Amino acid sequence: MTVIENSKVTVVGAGSVGSSTAYAALIRGSARHVALYDIATEKVEAEVLDLAHGTQFTGTSDITGGSDISVVEGSHVVVITAGAKQHPGQTRIELAGTNAGILGSMMPQLLEVAPNAIYVIVTNPCDVLTVLAQESTGLPTERIFASGTVLDTSRLRWKLAQRAGVSTSSVHAYIVGEHGDTEFPLWSKATIGTVPILDWVTPRGDRMTVEELDSIAVDVRDAAYKVIQGKGATNYAIGLSSARIIEAILKDEHAVMPVSPVLQGFHGIDGVALSVPSVVSAAGARPVIETAFAPNELELLHRSAEALKGVADSLR
C-alpha cells in the first residue's frame, strides 16, 4: 500500500455540502491539508475562518481556502460539491442541465492546477455528471468517479441495524445503481454478520420479511427528499461519507465501496456511471467485475443504466 504523505484534499464548493465535507475531513483527519474553494469570496473565506478557529480540537490537519483557483494546486484528491442545490420535490435528474453547465466550465480550470488528482463528484446528479466530465476531460475512468451510493448504503445499513439489533458495522448490504430513483439494494448478497438477511432473528424474536425489506428500500431511496423537505438540504451524512471516500484514496486502503465510476464491460454495461462495489485506493476506483447479481437485480441494474444514459444523451 502507498499511503500518500503530506496529503491534500480540496473541496470545491462552500455550500452546506462542501462545508460539511471539509468539516468532516478535518475532524476525522482524512488529509493533512484540507482546502475549500469557491468563487463566492466572502462565503468561502468565512467558512474557512470558522473551520480554522476550531483546529485546536481537530488534530494535525490544517484548513486553507479562498476564491482563487490556486487554492486547488497540489491536491491529491478534489471533491466537487459545487452546483445548484436540490429543492423540495425536485429530483436529482431535474438538476442535470444546470449542474452540467457549471461542471463543464469548471473542470478544465481544475485540471490545469491539479492534473494528477483523483476527482470525486458529489454534485447531483452525480452519476450523469461523472460521465459527462470523464468524456470531456479524457481522464482515465478510475481517476474520476462519483460518491454514488456510499451514503445510500449507509442509510440502508443504519435502518437494517436498528431492526436487527446489531451495530451498523455488522450489516453487510449495498445499495447499487443510480444515486437516485432507480437505485436498489443488492438483497441477494445482504447479511447480518454471516447470516443471510432473511434468516436473521431480530430482538423481537421474528425475522424480516421480503415485504418489510421492500419498504426499507423505499425509505432509503426517498430519505433525501424527507431531509430536504424538513431542513432544505442534506449535508452532514454526505459530508461524512465523502470524508470516508477521501480516506480510502489517501490511505491507499483498497476498500470496497459502492462508488460510481464510468463502467466498461460490466455485466454488459458500457459508458454509464453507476454505483457498484468498487475497490477504492490511491489509484482511484476499480469496479469489482466479479460482483454477482440475481437475475432480477441484473435487470434492475440495466434499467438504471438506461435511465441515466437517456439523461446523459439529452445533455450532450
SULGIHU-V888569 format. One record per helix or strand of 3 or more residues. SS is the DSSP state (hx for helix, st for strand). FROM is the first residue (numbers start at 1). TO is the last residue. Records with the same first field share a line. If there is no record, write none. Layout:
BEGIN
SS: FROM-TO + FROM-TO
END
This chain:
BEGIN
st: 8-12 + 33-37 + 62-66 + 77-80 + 118-121 + 144-146 + 175-177 + 255-257 + 260-263 + 272-275 + 278-281 + 284-287
hx: 16-28 + 41-52 + 55-57 + 69-72 + 93-113 + 126-137 + 141-143 + 150-164 + 168-170 + 187-189 + 197-199 + 210-221 + 223-231 + 236-250 + 295-315
END
